[in-house]
């Protein structure tokens, strides 16, 4: 079967309780701009991987393996993977 | 009406065609780890904003305004906003 292209969108955020200075800086900047409704901001990474795989489950498994091996630090960060079909592999 | 807390998750990615050296570095690192199925990687920012608002539409409008004012550079970056209810504001 011809593999398909999938887009795996990986969201990496610091775990709750881990100090996030970048998030605090953004919170302060938003308050300075008058956005008083903002309570808290966390800033993380978004990694979009285009990958060829037999099916969406295989693409998800690959993406989760990449997170464990390289993309996330499991001590400090949580990650979440979302997979979407992106057409036929070329 | 008591405002509710919403979680606005903002995904910021470089526009197609804008050179992404961080994405290229991650692609090379994944290939070096044996992930040959990876075709392309783009690395962006994930911003999670906790905001109080009357309803989800208002929370989304606030988040989009924050993107235009501070969080994204419209020349180089695209953004996408997702809003989820997060409980009663305190």
Backbone of each chain as nested JSON, in Angstrom:
{
  "chains": [
    {"id": "A", "residues": [
      {"number": 1, "name": "UNK", "atoms": {"N": [0.847, -1.202, 0.0], "CA": [0.0, 0.0, 0.0], "C": [0.878, 1.247, 0.0]}},
      {"number": 2, "name": "UNK", "atoms": {"N": [0.523, 2.193, -0.838], "CA": [1.314, 3.422, -0.924], "C": [1.145, 4.219, 0.368]}},
      {"number": 3, "name": "UNK", "atoms": {"N": [2.265, 4.612, 0.969], "CA": [2.121, 5.407, 2.197], "C": [1.505, 6.771, 1.891]}},
      {"number": 4, "name": "UNK", "atoms": {"N": [0.824, 7.301, 2.867], "CA": [0.222, 8.629, 2.728], "C": [1.039, 9.637, 3.525]}},
      {"number": 5, "name": "UNK", "atoms": {"N": [0.837, 10.894, 3.197], "CA": [1.495, 11.952, 3.97], "C": [0.561, 12.391, 5.094]}},
      {"number": 6, "name": "UNK", "atoms": {"N": [1.132, 12.502, 6.247], "CA": [0.382, 13.007, 7.389], "C": [1.104, 14.213, 7.969]}},
      {"number": 7, "name": "UNK", "atoms": {"N": [0.297, 15.072, 8.555], "CA": [0.82, 16.21, 9.28], "C": [0.612, 15.923, 10.759]}},
      {"number": 8, "name": "UNK", "atoms": {"N": [1.704, 15.776, 11.499], "CA": [1.602, 15.59, 12.949], "C": [1.925, 16.925, 13.609]}},
      {"number": 9, "name": "UNK", "atoms": {"N": [0.953, 17.467, 14.329], "CA": [1.165, 18.74, 15.022], "C": [1.407, 18.424, 16.494]}},
      {"number": 10, "name": "UNK", "atoms": {"N": [2.592, 18.783, 16.974], "CA": [3.007, 18.442, 18.332], "C": [3.054, 19.721, 19.148]}},
      {"number": 11, "name": "UNK", "atoms": {"N": [2.297, 19.732, 20.245], "CA": [2.288, 20.887, 21.147], "C": [3.089, 20.519, 22.379]}},
      {"number": 12, "name": "UNK", "atoms": {"N": [4.127, 21.287, 22.654], "CA": [4.992, 21.027, 23.808], "C": [4.872, 22.203, 24.771]}},
      {"number": 13, "name": "UNK", "atoms": {"N": [4.43, 21.916, 25.999], "CA": [4.281, 22.978, 27.014], "C": [4.993, 22.55, 28.283]}},
      {"number": 14, "name": "UNK", "atoms": {"N": [5.536, 23.527, 29.004], "CA": [6.115, 23.232, 30.318], "C": [5.042, 22.64, 31.22]}},
      {"number": 15, "name": "UNK", "atoms": {"N": [5.428, 21.679, 32.041], "CA": [4.475, 21.066, 32.965], "C": [3.954, 22.105, 33.959]}},
      {"number": 16, "name": "UNK", "atoms": {"N": [2.74, 21.892, 34.489], "CA": [2.226, 22.801, 35.52], "C": [3.214, 22.853, 36.677]}},
      {"number": 17, "name": "UNK", "atoms": {"N": [3.466, 24.046, 37.197], "CA": [4.383, 24.185, 38.327], "C": [5.8, 24.527, 37.905]}},
      {"number": 18, "name": "UNK", "atoms": {"N": [6.149, 24.269, 36.651], "CA": [7.484, 24.648, 36.183], "C": [7.444, 26.131, 35.824]}},
      {"number": 19, "name": "UNK", "atoms": {"N": [8.39, 26.89, 36.364], "CA": [8.417, 28.338, 36.163], "C": [8.631, 28.664, 34.69]}},
      {"number": 20, "name": "UNK", "atoms": {"N": [7.809, 29.571, 34.17], "CA": [7.824, 29.903, 32.75], "C": [8.068, 31.401, 32.579]}},
      {"number": 21, "name": "UNK", "atoms": {"N": [9.331, 31.842, 32.575], "CA": [9.619, 33.278, 32.508], "C": [9.098, 33.92, 31.219]}},
      {"number": 22, "name": "UNK", "atoms": {"N": [9.115, 33.173, 30.115], "CA": [8.624, 33.735, 28.857], "C": [7.113, 34.001, 28.958]}},
      {"number": 23, "name": "UNK", "atoms": {"N": [6.397, 33.048, 29.579], "CA": [4.962, 33.238, 29.779], "C": [4.673, 34.439, 30.666]}},
      {"number": 24, "name": "UNK", "atoms": {"N": [5.499, 34.623, 31.713], "CA": [5.295, 35.775, 32.605], "C": [5.555, 37.084, 31.876]}},
      {"number": 25, "name": "UNK", "atoms": {"N": [6.568, 37.081, 31.013], "CA": [6.863, 38.294, 30.245], "C": [5.7, 38.63, 29.317]}},
      {"number": 26, "name": "UNK", "atoms": {"N": [5.113, 37.601, 28.688], "CA": [3.986, 37.85, 27.786], "C": [2.776, 38.328, 28.586]}},
      {"number": 27, "name": "UNK", "atoms": {"N": [2.539, 37.729, 29.764], "CA": [1.435, 38.188, 30.619], "C": [1.595, 39.678, 30.928]}},
      {"number": 28, "name": "UNK", "atoms": {"N": [2.801, 40.071, 31.334], "CA": [3.047, 41.478, 31.687], "C": [2.84, 42.385, 30.477]}},
      {"number": 29, "name": "UNK", "atoms": {"N": [3.292, 41.939, 29.306], "CA": [3.14, 42.757, 28.098], "C": [1.67, 42.906, 27.733]}},
      {"number": 30, "name": "UNK", "atoms": {"N": [0.887, 41.824, 27.881], "CA": [-0.548, 41.902, 27.554], "C": [-1.267, 42.815, 28.543]}},
      {"number": 31, "name": "UNK", "atoms": {"N": [-0.898, 42.731, 29.831], "CA": [-1.503, 43.639, 30.814], "C": [-1.156, 45.092, 30.47]}},
      {"number": 32, "name": "UNK", "atoms": {"N": [0.097, 45.325, 30.068], "CA": [0.515, 46.692, 29.714], "C": [-0.269, 47.22, 28.517]}},
      {"number": 33, "name": "UNK", "atoms": {"N": [-0.72, 46.319, 27.647], "CA": [-1.527, 46.73, 26.49], "C": [-3.006, 46.858, 26.846]}},
      {"number": 34, "name": "UNK", "atoms": {"N": [-3.348, 46.625, 28.126], "CA": [-4.732, 46.804, 28.555], "C": [-5.555, 45.53, 28.584]}},
      {"number": 35, "name": "UNK", "atoms": {"N": [-4.934, 44.392, 28.348], "CA": [-5.676, 43.129, 28.36], "C": [-5.777, 42.591, 29.788]}},
      {"number": 36, "name": "UNK", "atoms": {"N": [-6.656, 43.244, 30.568], "CA": [-6.768, 42.893, 31.982], "C": [-7.46, 41.554, 32.19]}},
      {"number": 37, "name": "UNK", "atoms": {"N": [-8.165, 41.048, 31.18], "CA": [-8.869, 39.773, 31.321], "C": [-7.908, 38.583, 31.285]}},
      {"number": 38, "name": "UNK", "atoms": {"N": [-6.637, 38.849, 30.974], "CA": [-5.662, 37.756, 30.899], "C": [-5.2, 37.375, 32.296]}},
      {"number": 39, "name": "UNK", "atoms": {"N": [-5.338, 36.092, 32.629], "CA": [-4.943, 35.619, 33.954], "C": [-3.562, 34.994, 33.96]}},
      {"number": 40, "name": "UNK", "atoms": {"N": [-3.267, 34.25, 32.903], "CA": [-2.027, 33.482, 32.908], "C": [-1.667, 33.137, 31.466]}},
      {"number": 41, "name": "UNK", "atoms": {"N": [-0.377, 33.116, 31.19], "CA": [0.089, 32.731, 29.853], "C": [1.224, 31.719, 30.019]}},
      {"number": 42, "name": "UNK", "atoms": {"N": [1.172, 30.668, 29.211], "CA": [2.291, 29.717, 29.118], "C": [2.747, 29.717, 27.672]}},
      {"number": 43, "name": "UNK", "atoms": {"N": [4.048, 29.729, 27.474], "CA": [4.591, 29.725, 26.12], "C": [5.337, 28.421, 25.888]}},
      {"number": 44, "name": "UNK", "atoms": {"N": [5.014, 27.748, 24.809], "CA": [5.667, 26.489, 24.494], "C": [6.063, 26.428, 23.034]}},
      {"number": 45, "name": "UNK", "atoms": {"N": [6.332, 25.22, 22.582], "CA": [6.764, 25.009, 21.202], "C": [5.666, 24.315, 20.416]}},
      {"number": 46, "name": "UNK", "atoms": {"N": [5.608, 24.639, 19.147], "CA": [4.736, 23.931, 18.225], "C": [5.635, 23.324, 17.158]}},
      {"number": 47, "name": "UNK", "atoms": {"N": [5.546, 22.024, 16.972], "CA": [6.37, 21.358, 15.959], "C": [5.428, 20.67, 14.977]}},
      {"number": 48, "name": "UNK", "atoms": {"N": [5.507, 21.057, 13.708], "CA": [4.666, 20.429, 12.688], "C": [5.55, 19.534, 11.833]}},
      {"number": 49, "name": "UNK", "atoms": {"N": [5.323, 18.226, 11.923], "CA": [6.146, 17.245, 11.201], "C": [5.329, 16.659, 10.066]}},
      {"number": 50, "name": "UNK", "atoms": {"N": [5.846, 16.757, 8.848], "CA": [5.23, 16.075, 7.705], "C": [5.917, 14.721, 7.6]}},
      {"number": 51, "name": "UNK", "atoms": {"N": [5.105, 13.656, 7.657], "CA": [5.684, 12.327, 7.718], "C": [4.878, 11.397, 6.815]}},
      {"number": 52, "name": "UNK", "atoms": {"N": [5.543, 10.44, 6.178], "CA": [4.795, 9.459, 5.389], "C": [4.631, 8.201, 6.225]}},
      {"number": 53, "name": "UNK", "atoms": {"N": [3.418, 7.638, 6.197], "CA": [3.11, 6.47, 7.024], "C": [1.946, 5.726, 6.392]}},
      {"number": 54, "name": "UNK", "atoms": {"N": [1.771, 4.478, 6.816], "CA": [0.706, 3.64, 6.248], "C": [-0.677, 4.171, 6.625]}},
      {"number": 55, "name": "UNK", "atoms": {"N": [-0.797, 4.649, 7.845], "CA": [-2.098, 5.152, 8.306], "C": [-1.886, 6.133, 9.456]}},
      {"number": 56, "name": "UNK", "atoms": {"N": [-2.987, 6.727, 9.902], "CA": [-2.89, 7.783, 10.908], "C": [-2.332, 7.263, 12.234]}},
      {"number": 57, "name": "UNK", "atoms": {"N": [-2.672, 6.008, 12.593], "CA": [-2.172, 5.454, 13.861], "C": [-0.652, 5.308, 13.796]}},
      {"number": 58, "name": "UNK", "atoms": {"N": [-0.142, 4.855, 12.634], "CA": [1.306, 4.711, 12.484], "C": [1.99, 6.079, 12.54]}},
      {"number": 59, "name": "UNK", "atoms": {"N": [1.36, 7.087, 11.921], "CA": [1.937, 8.436, 11.939], "C": [1.989, 8.963, 13.374]}},
      {"number": 60, "name": "UNK", "atoms": {"N": [0.92, 8.703, 14.142], "CA": [0.888, 9.15, 15.537], "C": [1.973, 8.456, 16.353]}},
      {"number": 61, "name": "UNK", "atoms": {"N": [2.138, 7.144, 16.129], "CA": [3.154, 6.402, 16.882], "C": [4.546, 6.948, 16.584]}},
      {"number": 62, "name": "UNK", "atoms": {"N": [4.802, 7.256, 15.302], "CA": [6.1, 7.842, 14.937], "C": [6.304, 9.181, 15.644]}},
      {"number": 63, "name": "UNK", "atoms": {"N": [5.274, 10.021, 15.611], "CA": [5.394, 11.353, 16.21], "C": [5.646, 11.245, 17.713]}},
      {"number": 64, "name": "UNK", "atoms": {"N": [4.978, 10.282, 18.361], "CA": [5.184, 10.148, 19.814], "C": [6.588, 9.643, 20.115]}},
      {"number": 65, "name": "UNK", "atoms": {"N": [7.103, 8.773, 19.239], "CA": [8.48, 8.319, 19.421], "C": [9.465, 9.491, 19.258]}},
      {"number": 66, "name": "UNK", "atoms": {"N": [9.203, 10.357, 18.277], "CA": [10.076, 11.536, 18.077], "C": [10.056, 12.452, 19.293]}},
      {"number": 67, "name": "UNK", "atoms": {"N": [8.872, 12.567, 19.921], "CA": [8.771, 13.396, 21.135], "C": [9.653, 12.821, 22.231]}},
      {"number": 68, "name": "UNK", "atoms": {"N": [9.558, 11.505, 22.427], "CA": [10.345, 10.88, 23.497], "C": [11.838, 10.969, 23.214]}},
      {"number": 69, "name": "UNK", "atoms": {"N": [12.207, 10.859, 21.923], "CA": [13.635, 10.805, 21.587], "C": [14.283, 12.178, 21.471]}},
      {"number": 70, "name": "UNK", "atoms": {"N": [13.496, 13.184, 21.05], "CA": [14.138, 14.465, 20.715], "C": [13.328, 15.702, 21.075]}},
      {"number": 71, "name": "UNK", "atoms": {"N": [12.022, 15.685, 20.798], "CA": [11.3, 16.959, 20.741], "C": [10.865, 17.498, 22.099]}},
      {"number": 72, "name": "UNK", "atoms": {"N": [10.682, 16.603, 23.069], "CA": [10.219, 17.073, 24.383], "C": [11.164, 16.574, 25.467]}},
      {"number": 73, "name": "UNK", "atoms": {"N": [11.244, 17.323, 26.533], "CA": [11.986, 16.915, 27.723], "C": [10.961, 16.438, 28.746]}},
      {"number": 74, "name": "UNK", "atoms": {"N": [10.845, 15.128, 28.953], "CA": [9.734, 14.61, 29.762], "C": [9.793, 15.033, 31.228]}},
      {"number": 75, "name": "UNK", "atoms": {"N": [10.955, 15.49, 31.685], "CA": [11.043, 15.958, 33.075], "C": [10.323, 17.299, 33.228]}},
      {"number": 76, "name": "UNK", "atoms": {"N": [10.474, 18.149, 32.234], "CA": [9.954, 19.52, 32.34], "C": [8.706, 19.767, 31.502]}},
      {"number": 77, "name": "UNK", "atoms": {"N": [8.496, 18.946, 30.482], "CA": [7.476, 19.294, 29.491], "C": [6.446, 18.189, 29.282]}},
      {"number": 78, "name": "UNK", "atoms": {"N": [5.23, 18.607, 28.984], "CA": [4.177, 17.72, 28.491], "C": [4.035, 17.932, 26.993]}},
      {"number": 79, "name": "UNK", "atoms": {"N": [3.613, 16.88, 26.289], "CA": [3.335, 17.08, 24.872], "C": [2.027, 16.411, 24.49]}},
      {"number": 80, "name": "UNK", "atoms": {"N": [1.509, 16.867, 23.358], "CA": [0.218, 16.416, 22.854], "C": [0.36, 16.347, 21.335]}},
      {"number": 81, "name": "UNK", "atoms": {"N": [-0.105, 15.247, 20.742], "CA": [0.069, 15.043, 19.302], "C": [-1.299, 15.024, 18.624]}},
      {"number": 82, "name": "UNK", "atoms": {"N": [-1.391, 15.711, 17.498], "CA": [-2.615, 15.706, 16.681], "C": [-2.188, 15.334, 15.255]}},
      {"number": 83, "name": "UNK", "atoms": {"N": [-2.897, 14.381, 14.641], "CA": [-2.494, 13.909, 13.314], "C": [-3.591, 14.197, 12.302]}},
      {"number": 84, "name": "UNK", "atoms": {"N": [-3.197, 14.758, 11.154], "CA": [-4.155, 15.03, 10.071], "C": [-3.589, 14.497, 8.771]}},
      {"number": 85, "name": "UNK", "atoms": {"N": [-4.45, 13.956, 7.915], "CA": [-3.996, 13.482, 6.622], "C": [-3.634, 14.682, 5.746]}},
      {"number": 86, "name": "UNK", "atoms": {"N": [-2.551, 14.527, 4.948], "CA": [-2.074, 15.666, 4.152], "C": [-1.883, 15.313, 2.685]}},
      {"number": 87, "name": "UNK", "atoms": {"N": [-2.478, 14.21, 2.208], "CA": [-2.36, 13.866, 0.787], "C": [-1.404, 12.701, 0.56]}},
      {"number": 88, "name": "UNK", "atoms": {"N": [-1.206, 12.319, -0.714], "CA": [-0.38, 11.163, -1.065], "C": [1.102, 11.54, -0.982]}},
      {"number": 89, "name": "UNK", "atoms": {"N": [1.912, 10.616, -0.443], "CA": [3.354, 10.871, -0.328], "C": [3.968, 11.002, -1.713]}},
      {"number": 90, "name": "UNK", "atoms": {"N": [4.977, 11.864, -1.847], "CA": [5.663, 11.979, -3.144], "C": [7.143, 11.656, -2.97]}}
    ]},
    {"id": "B", "residues": [
      {"number": 1, "name": "UNK", "atoms": {"N": [-23.861, 38.788, 34.047], "CA": [-23.465, 37.387, 33.947], "C": [-22.017, 37.243, 34.365]}},
      {"number": 2, "name": "UNK", "atoms": {"N": [-21.763, 36.231, 35.174], "CA": [-20.397, 36.018, 35.64], "C": [-19.52, 35.541, 34.471]}},
      {"number": 3, "name": "UNK", "atoms": {"N": [-18.377, 36.216, 34.267], "CA": [-17.512, 35.748, 33.178], "C": [-16.946, 34.364, 33.489]}},
      {"number": 4, "name": "UNK", "atoms": {"N": [-16.687, 33.636, 32.421], "CA": [-16.1, 32.314, 32.571], "C": [-14.633, 32.368, 32.182]}},
      {"number": 5, "name": "UNK", "atoms": {"N": [-13.921, 31.344, 32.609], "CA": [-12.515, 31.25, 32.193], "C": [-12.425, 30.414, 30.926]}},
      {"number": 6, "name": "UNK", "atoms": {"N": [-11.661, 30.92, 29.994], "CA": [-11.411, 30.183, 28.759], "C": [-9.911, 30.009, 28.579]}},
      {"number": 7, "name": "UNK", "atoms": {"N": [-9.592, 28.919, 27.911], "CA": [-8.223, 28.668, 27.52], "C": [-8.144, 28.889, 26.015]}},
      {"number": 8, "name": "UNK", "atoms": {"N": [-7.365, 29.889, 25.618], "CA": [-7.153, 30.133, 24.189], "C": [-5.774, 29.584, 23.835]}},
      {"number": 9, "name": "UNK", "atoms": {"N": [-5.757, 28.616, 22.935], "CA": [-4.49, 28.036, 22.504], "C": [-4.161, 28.61, 21.128]}},
      {"number": 10, "name": "UNK", "atoms": {"N": [-3.033, 29.317, 21.067], "CA": [-2.654, 30.035, 19.849], "C": [-1.435, 29.349, 19.248]}},
      {"number": 11, "name": "UNK", "atoms": {"N": [-1.578, 28.922, 18.013], "CA": [-0.465, 28.283, 17.305], "C": [0.094, 29.289, 16.315]}},
      {"number": 12, "name": "UNK", "atoms": {"N": [1.366, 29.582, 16.435], "CA": [2.023, 30.547, 15.554], "C": [3.103, 29.82, 14.77]}},
      {"number": 13, "name": "UNK", "atoms": {"N": [2.973, 29.832, 13.439], "CA": [3.959, 29.163, 12.568], "C": [4.432, 30.151, 11.512]}},
      {"number": 14, "name": "UNK", "atoms": {"N": [5.694, 30.011, 11.106], "CA": [6.194, 30.815, 9.986], "C": [5.36, 30.526, 8.746]}},
      {"number": 15, "name": "UNK", "atoms": {"N": [5.113, 31.543, 7.935], "CA": [4.355, 31.361, 6.696], "C": [5.101, 30.424, 5.753]}},
      {"number": 16, "name": "UNK", "atoms": {"N": [4.344, 29.721, 4.887], "CA": [5.015, 28.876, 3.889], "C": [5.973, 29.732, 3.064]}},
      {"number": 17, "name": "UNK", "atoms": {"N": [7.155, 29.214, 2.802], "CA": [8.131, 29.949, 2.005], "C": [9.132, 30.715, 2.844]}},
      {"number": 18, "name": "UNK", "atoms": {"N": [8.79, 30.998, 4.107], "CA": [9.749, 31.683, 4.985], "C": [10.732, 30.641, 5.511]}},
      {"number": 19, "name": "UNK", "atoms": {"N": [12.016, 30.912, 5.364], "CA": [13.047, 29.961, 5.758], "C": [12.999, 29.715, 7.266]}},
      {"number": 20, "name": "UNK", "atoms": {"N": [13.039, 28.434, 7.647], "CA": [12.888, 28.045, 9.054], "C": [14.104, 27.217, 9.478]}},
      {"number": 21, "name": "UNK", "atoms": {"N": [15.194, 27.879, 9.889], "CA": [16.413, 27.142, 10.228], "C": [16.218, 26.162, 11.381]}},
      {"number": 22, "name": "UNK", "atoms": {"N": [15.354, 26.518, 12.34], "CA": [15.118, 25.616, 13.474], "C": [14.434, 24.333, 12.984]}},
      {"number": 23, "name": "UNK", "atoms": {"N": [13.48, 24.497, 12.068], "CA": [12.812, 23.329, 11.495], "C": [13.786, 22.457, 10.719]}},
      {"number": 24, "name": "UNK", "atoms": {"N": [14.714, 23.08, 9.988], "CA": [15.7, 22.304, 9.236], "C": [16.633, 21.551, 10.18]}},
      {"number": 25, "name": "UNK", "atoms": {"N": [16.998, 22.186, 11.284], "CA": [17.862, 21.515, 12.261], "C": [17.152, 20.313, 12.866]}},
      {"number": 26, "name": "UNK", "atoms": {"N": [15.852, 20.459, 13.155], "CA": [15.097, 19.336, 13.727], "C": [14.944, 18.23, 12.689]}},
      {"number": 27, "name": "UNK", "atoms": {"N": [14.694, 18.593, 11.421], "CA": [14.619, 17.579, 10.359], "C": [15.917, 16.772, 10.308]}},
      {"number": 28, "name": "UNK", "atoms": {"N": [17.054, 17.464, 10.316], "CA": [18.342, 16.777, 10.24], "C": [18.553, 15.873, 11.454]}},
      {"number": 29, "name": "UNK", "atoms": {"N": [18.162, 16.353, 12.625], "CA": [18.337, 15.543, 13.84], "C": [17.453, 14.303, 13.806]}},
      {"number": 30, "name": "UNK", "atoms": {"N": [16.221, 14.444, 13.291], "CA": [15.327, 13.279, 13.202], "C": [15.853, 12.278, 12.174]}},
      {"number": 31, "name": "UNK", "atoms": {"N": [16.382, 12.772, 11.052], "CA": [16.976, 11.862, 10.065], "C": [18.164, 11.126, 10.678]}},
      {"number": 32, "name": "UNK", "atoms": {"N": [18.975, 11.843, 11.449], "CA": [20.145, 11.215, 12.08], "C": [19.726, 10.138, 13.075]}},
      {"number": 33, "name": "UNK", "atoms": {"N": [18.533, 10.279, 13.637], "CA": [18.018, 9.267, 14.572], "C": [17.33, 8.119, 13.821]}},
      {"number": 34, "name": "UNK", "atoms": {"N": [17.314, 8.179, 12.497], "CA": [16.735, 7.086, 11.714], "C": [15.301, 7.309, 11.281]}},
      {"number": 35, "name": "UNK", "atoms": {"N": [14.752, 8.485, 11.529], "CA": [13.36, 8.759, 11.136], "C": [13.313, 9.21, 9.679]}},
      {"number": 36, "name": "UNK", "atoms": {"N": [13.498, 8.238, 8.762], "CA": [13.573, 8.572, 7.337], "C": [12.216, 8.955, 6.762]}},
      {"number": 37, "name": "UNK", "atoms": {"N": [11.134, 8.633, 7.46], "CA": [9.794, 8.963, 6.962], "C": [9.477, 10.446, 7.115]}},
      {"number": 38, "name": "UNK", "atoms": {"N": [10.347, 11.175, 7.802], "CA": [10.1, 12.605, 8.014], "C": [10.492, 13.375, 6.759]}},
      {"number": 39, "name": "UNK", "atoms": {"N": [9.542, 14.17, 6.233], "CA": [9.815, 14.941, 5.021], "C": [10.174, 16.378, 5.332]}},
      {"number": 40, "name": "UNK", "atoms": {"N": [9.513, 16.945, 6.324], "CA": [9.686, 18.368, 6.569], "C": [9.232, 18.67, 7.992]}},
      {"number": 41, "name": "UNK", "atoms": {"N": [9.903, 19.621, 8.628], "CA": [9.516, 20.037, 9.981], "C": [9.493, 21.562, 10.02]}},
      {"number": 42, "name": "UNK", "atoms": {"N": [8.449, 22.117, 10.62], "CA": [8.388, 23.555, 10.884], "C": [8.247, 23.708, 12.391]}},
      {"number": 43, "name": "UNK", "atoms": {"N": [8.981, 24.649, 12.95], "CA": [8.92, 24.874, 14.395], "C": [8.335, 26.257, 14.656]}},
      {"number": 44, "name": "UNK", "atoms": {"N": [7.343, 26.306, 15.494], "CA": [6.702, 27.57, 15.818], "C": [6.484, 27.722, 17.307]}},
      {"number": 45, "name": "UNK", "atoms": {"N": [5.616, 28.666, 17.649], "CA": [5.316, 28.944, 19.053], "C": [3.916, 28.475, 19.393]}},
      {"number": 46, "name": "UNK", "atoms": {"N": [3.77, 28.036, 20.632], "CA": [2.451, 27.718, 21.164], "C": [2.237, 28.646, 22.358]}},
      {"number": 47, "name": "UNK", "atoms": {"N": [1.154, 29.413, 22.339], "CA": [0.873, 30.324, 23.446], "C": [-0.486, 29.945, 24.017]}},
      {"number": 48, "name": "UNK", "atoms": {"N": [-0.515, 29.569, 25.301], "CA": [-1.784, 29.226, 25.94], "C": [-2.16, 30.353, 26.88]}},
      {"number": 49, "name": "UNK", "atoms": {"N": [-3.241, 31.055, 26.564], "CA": [-3.675, 32.208, 27.346], "C": [-4.935, 31.836, 28.117]}},
      {"number": 50, "name": "UNK", "atoms": {"N": [-4.906, 31.98, 29.447], "CA": [-6.107, 31.823, 30.252], "C": [-6.735, 33.205, 30.373]}},
      {"number": 51, "name": "UNK", "atoms": {"N": [-7.991, 33.314, 29.961], "CA": [-8.622, 34.627, 29.879], "C": [-10.055, 34.509, 30.379]}},
      {"number": 52, "name": "UNK", "atoms": {"N": [-10.545, 35.536, 31.051], "CA": [-11.956, 35.513, 31.433], "C": [-12.753, 36.328, 30.428]}},
      {"number": 53, "name": "UNK", "atoms": {"N": [-13.907, 35.786, 30.047], "CA": [-14.734, 36.433, 29.022], "C": [-16.174, 35.969, 29.203]}},
      {"number": 54, "name": "UNK", "atoms": {"N": [-17.097, 36.701, 28.57], "CA": [-18.53, 36.384, 28.687], "C": [-18.855, 35.057, 28.016]}},
      {"number": 55, "name": "UNK", "atoms": {"N": [-18.21, 34.81, 26.892], "CA": [-18.493, 33.578, 26.152], "C": [-17.299, 33.242, 25.247]}},
      {"number": 56, "name": "UNK", "atoms": {"N": [-17.398, 32.114, 24.586], "CA": [-16.258, 31.623, 23.796], "C": [-15.937, 32.558, 22.632]}},
      {"number": 57, "name": "UNK", "atoms": {"N": [-16.986, 33.162, 22.023], "CA": [-16.743, 34.069, 20.894], "C": [-15.939, 35.285, 21.361]}},
      {"number": 58, "name": "UNK", "atoms": {"N": [-16.293, 35.805, 22.554], "CA": [-15.566, 36.957, 23.094], "C": [-14.129, 36.581, 23.42]}},
      {"number": 59, "name": "UNK", "atoms": {"N": [-13.931, 35.371, 23.96], "CA": [-12.569, 34.917, 24.276], "C": [-11.745, 34.805, 23.007]}},
      {"number": 60, "name": "UNK", "atoms": {"N": [-12.362, 34.278, 21.948], "CA": [-11.645, 34.161, 20.67], "C": [-11.292, 35.53, 20.108]}},
      {"number": 61, "name": "UNK", "atoms": {"N": [-12.225, 36.473, 20.189], "CA": [-11.954, 37.818, 19.67], "C": [-10.79, 38.457, 20.43]}},
      {"number": 62, "name": "UNK", "atoms": {"N": [-10.771, 38.273, 21.755], "CA": [-9.658, 38.802, 22.551], "C": [-8.34, 38.172, 22.121]}},
      {"number": 63, "name": "UNK", "atoms": {"N": [-8.345, 36.85, 21.966], "CA": [-7.108, 36.156, 21.611], "C": [-6.61, 36.614, 20.244]}},
      {"number": 64, "name": "UNK", "atoms": {"N": [-7.542, 36.821, 19.304], "CA": [-7.105, 37.264, 17.973], "C": [-6.546, 38.683, 18.022]}},
      {"number": 65, "name": "UNK", "atoms": {"N": [-7.139, 39.512, 18.886], "CA": [-6.598, 40.864, 19.041], "C": [-5.178, 40.814, 19.618]}},
      {"number": 66, "name": "UNK", "atoms": {"N": [-4.965, 39.922, 20.606], "CA": [-3.62, 39.769, 21.198], "C": [-2.61, 39.315, 20.151]}},
      {"number": 67, "name": "UNK", "atoms": {"N": [-3.046, 38.439, 19.24], "CA": [-2.143, 37.993, 18.175], "C": [-1.722, 39.167, 17.309]}},
      {"number": 68, "name": "UNK", "atoms": {"N": [-2.712, 39.989, 16.919], "CA": [-2.397, 41.126, 16.045], "C": [-1.51, 42.138, 16.747]}},
      {"number": 69, "name": "UNK", "atoms": {"N": [-1.734, 42.329, 18.066], "CA": [-1.011, 43.383, 18.791], "C": [0.368, 42.954, 19.254]}},
      {"number": 70, "name": "UNK", "atoms": {"N": [0.526, 41.641, 19.552], "CA": [1.766, 41.248, 20.234], "C": [2.305, 39.888, 19.828]}},
      {"number": 71, "name": "UNK", "atoms": {"N": [1.421, 38.884, 19.715], "CA": [1.925, 37.507, 19.729], "C": [2.446, 37.014, 18.389]}},
      {"number": 72, "name": "UNK", "atoms": {"N": [1.948, 37.576, 17.285], "CA": [2.396, 37.109, 15.979], "C": [2.891, 38.283, 15.147]}},
      {"number": 73, "name": "UNK", "atoms": {"N": [3.798, 37.996, 14.251], "CA": [4.285, 38.973, 13.278], "C": [3.595, 38.645, 11.959]}},
      {"number": 74, "name": "UNK", "atoms": {"N": [2.617, 39.46, 11.565], "CA": [1.79, 39.073, 10.407], "C": [2.559, 39.024, 9.095]}},
      {"number": 75, "name": "UNK", "atoms": {"N": [3.727, 39.662, 9.03], "CA": [4.52, 39.601, 7.805], "C": [5.12, 38.207, 7.625]}},
      {"number": 76, "name": "UNK", "atoms": {"N": [5.572, 37.631, 8.728], "CA": [6.317, 36.373, 8.658], "C": [5.504, 35.174, 9.132]}},
      {"number": 77, "name": "UNK", "atoms": {"N": [4.478, 35.409, 9.939], "CA": [3.847, 34.287, 10.641], "C": [2.341, 34.212, 10.405]}},
      {"number": 78, "name": "UNK", "atoms": {"N": [1.836, 32.997, 10.387], "CA": [0.4, 32.724, 10.44], "C": [0.036, 32.284, 11.844]}},
      {"number": 79, "name": "UNK", "atoms": {"N": [-1.192, 32.563, 12.253], "CA": [-1.619, 32.046, 13.556], "C": [-3.009, 31.456, 13.442]}},
      {"number": 80, "name": "UNK", "atoms": {"N": [-3.308, 30.621, 14.442], "CA": [-4.567, 29.878, 14.483], "C": [-4.961, 29.839, 15.954]}},
      {"number": 81, "name": "UNK", "atoms": {"N": [-6.232, 30.127, 16.238], "CA": [-6.691, 30.199, 17.634], "C": [-7.719, 29.113, 17.892]}},
      {"number": 82, "name": "UNK", "atoms": {"N": [-7.587, 28.434, 19.03], "CA": [-8.558, 27.413, 19.457], "C": [-8.986, 27.785, 20.873]}},
      {"number": 83, "name": "UNK", "atoms": {"N": [-10.296, 27.802, 21.124], "CA": [-10.782, 28.23, 22.446], "C": [-11.524, 27.093, 23.127]}},
      {"number": 84, "name": "UNK", "atoms": {"N": [-11.18, 26.862, 24.405], "CA": [-11.865, 25.835, 25.195], "C": [-12.297, 26.439, 26.531]}},
      {"number": 85, "name": "UNK", "atoms": {"N": [-13.46, 26.022, 27.01], "CA": [-13.909, 26.496, 28.314], "C": [-13.053, 25.871, 29.415]}},
      {"number": 86, "name": "UNK", "atoms": {"N": [-12.746, 26.654, 30.444], "CA": [-11.833, 26.166, 31.487], "C": [-12.4, 26.338, 32.889]}},
      {"number": 87, "name": "UNK", "atoms": {"N": [-13.722, 26.552, 33.032], "CA": [-14.313, 26.679, 34.365], "C": [-14.674, 28.122, 34.69]}},
      {"number": 88, "name": "UNK", "atoms": {"N": [-15.209, 28.356, 35.892], "CA": [-15.691, 29.674, 36.3], "C": [-14.494, 30.556, 36.695]}},
      {"number": 89, "name": "UNK", "atoms": {"N": [-14.542, 31.842, 36.29], "CA": [-13.459, 32.775, 36.635], "C": [-13.387, 32.963, 38.144]}},
      {"number": 90, "name": "UNK", "atoms": {"N": [-12.178, 33.146, 38.656], "CA": [-12.044, 33.419, 40.096], "C": [-11.328, 34.746, 40.309]}}
    ]}
  ]
}
